[in-house]
Amino acid sequence: MASSMHKSLQTRTTGALPDQCARSLLDALPLVMDFVRTHMRESRASLSIAQFRALLFLRRHSGASLADLARHQGVAMATASVMVERLVRSGWVQRVPAPEERRRICLSLSETGAGLVDQARTAAHARLADRLSSLSAEEIDRVIEGVVLLTRVFAKENPINRRA
C-alpha cells in the first residue's frame, strides 16, 4: 500500500483529474489524522479524537443541537447522546434549553471545555507546524492553497453552514 500511496502522491497535479485528486486525498488524510491522533494521545490521554472533534465543533457552533453534533460526527443520535453525557459529566459541555423552543437542548462548551480545546488545539498546532517546517516556503504556500480550496468545497456540505 505504501508504494501505491507514494505513487499517487507523486502524480503530477497539473491538470489532474478529480478522481486522481480524490485518490491522493484518501491516501494523505489518514496519515495526517494518525499523526494528530498519536500526538493527541500523548498530550491528553483522557480526550479521544471523537471527543476533541465534538468539542471543536461546539467551539465553532455554540448552541448546536444534539442532532447537529451527531450529523457532524457521522454517528447515530444515541451514540452522540452517550458522548455528550460523558462530556457533560467531565464538565466540558453544558446543556441549555433553547430560548425559542424549550424542548430543544442547545450544547455549548463550559469554560473548562473551552480551555481544554484551546490547550489541545495549541498542542496539535505546534506538532503540525513542527512537522511542516521541513517543507519549503513554496511548498507550504501550496499546502495552504490546497487547504483553502478544500475548506471552500467542503464547507458547502456542512448542514450547520446551510442553516445559518
C-alpha positions in Angstrom: 0.0 0.0 0.0 2.8 2.4 0.8 4.1 2.2 -2.7 0.7 2.9 -4.3 0.2 5.7 -1.9 3.6 7.2 -2.6 3.0 6.8 -6.4 -0.4 8.6 -6.2 1.0 11.4 -4.1 3.8 11.9 -6.6 1.4 12.0 -9.5 1.8 15.3 -11.4 -1.0 17.5 -10.3 -1.1 19.9 -13.2 -4.4 19.0 -15.0 -5.0 16.2 -12.5 -8.5 14.7 -12.8 -10.9 14.9 -9.8 -10.5 11.1 -9.3 -6.7 11.5 -9.0 -7.2 14.3 -6.5 -9.7 12.2 -4.5 -7.2 9.2 -4.5 -4.4 11.4 -3.2 -6.7 12.9 -0.5 -7.8 9.4 0.6 -4.1 8.4 0.8 -2.9 11.6 2.6 -5.8 12.3 5.1 -5.4 9.1 7.2 -1.7 9.9 7.6 -2.5 13.4 8.8 -5.2 12.1 11.2 -2.9 9.4 12.5 -0.3 12.0 13.2 -2.8 14.2 15.1 -4.3 11.2 16.9 -0.9 10.0 18.1 0.1 13.4 19.5 -3.4 13.9 20.9 -3.0 10.7 22.9 0.4 11.9 24.2 -0.8 15.2 25.3 -4.4 14.5 26.5 -4.8 10.8 27.3 -8.3 11.4 28.6 -9.6 13.0 25.4 -10.4 10.9 22.4 -10.3 12.3 18.8 -14.1 11.9 18.6 -14.4 14.0 21.8 -11.9 16.5 20.5 -13.8 16.8 17.2 -17.1 17.3 19.2 -15.5 20.0 21.4 -14.1 21.8 18.3 -17.5 21.6 16.6 -19.2 23.1 19.7 -16.5 25.8 19.9 -17.4 26.8 16.3 -21.2 26.2 16.7 -22.1 27.1 20.2 -25.8 26.3 20.8 -25.8 23.4 18.3 -28.3 20.7 18.9 -27.6 17.0 19.6 -28.8 16.2 16.0 -26.3 18.8 14.6 -23.5 17.2 16.6 -24.5 13.7 15.5 -24.6 14.7 11.9 -21.1 16.3 12.2 -19.6 13.3 13.9 -21.4 10.9 11.4 -22.9 8.9 14.2 -26.4 7.9 15.4 -28.2 10.2 17.8 -27.8 7.5 20.6 -24.1 7.5 20.1 -23.9 11.3 20.2 -26.1 11.3 23.3 -23.7 9.0 25.1 -20.7 11.1 24.1 -22.4 14.3 25.2 -23.3 12.7 28.5 -19.7 11.9 29.1 -18.6 15.4 28.1 -21.2 16.9 30.4 -20.1 14.6 33.3 -16.5 15.7 32.6 -17.5 19.3 32.9 -16.5 20.2 29.4 -20.0 20.7 27.8 -23.2 22.3 29.1 -26.8 21.6 28.1 -29.1 24.6 28.0 -32.8 24.7 26.8 -33.2 26.7 23.6 -34.9 30.0 24.4 -37.3 29.8 21.4 -38.1 26.1 21.9 -37.9 24.6 25.4 -37.9 21.0 24.2 -34.7 21.6 22.1 -31.5 21.4 24.0 -28.5 23.6 23.0 -25.0 22.4 23.6 -22.1 24.7 24.4 -18.6 24.4 25.9 -18.1 25.2 29.5 -15.2 27.4 30.5 -13.2 24.2 31.3 -14.1 22.7 27.9 -13.1 25.8 26.1 -9.8 25.8 28.0 -9.3 22.1 27.1 -10.0 22.8 23.4 -7.5 25.7 23.4 -4.8 23.6 25.1 -5.3 20.6 22.8 -5.5 22.7 19.7 -2.4 24.6 20.7 -0.5 21.3 21.2 -1.8 19.9 17.9 -0.9 23.1 16.1 2.6 23.1 17.4 3.2 19.5 16.4 1.8 20.1 12.9 3.8 23.2 12.5 6.9 21.4 13.5 6.3 18.6 11.0 5.5 21.1 8.2 8.7 23.0 8.9 10.6 20.6 6.7 8.8 22.0 3.7 10.0 24.9 1.7 8.1 28.2 1.7 6.7 27.5 -1.7 5.5 24.0 -0.6 3.9 25.5 2.5 2.1 28.0 0.2 0.8 25.2 -1.9 -0.4 23.3 1.1 -2.2 26.4 2.4 -3.8 27.0 -1.0 -5.0 23.4 -1.1 -6.4 23.6 2.4 -8.2 26.8 1.5 -9.7 25.1 -1.6 -10.8 22.1 0.4 -12.4 24.2 3.0 -14.3 26.1 0.4 -15.5 23.0 -1.3 -16.5 21.0 1.8 -17.9 23.9 3.9 -20.8 24.0 1.5 -21.8 20.5 2.6 -21.9 21.4 6.3 -25.6 21.4 7.5 -24.8 24.0 10.1 -23.5 26.4 7.4 -26.6 25.9 5.4 -28.8 26.5 8.4 -27.3 29.9 9.2 
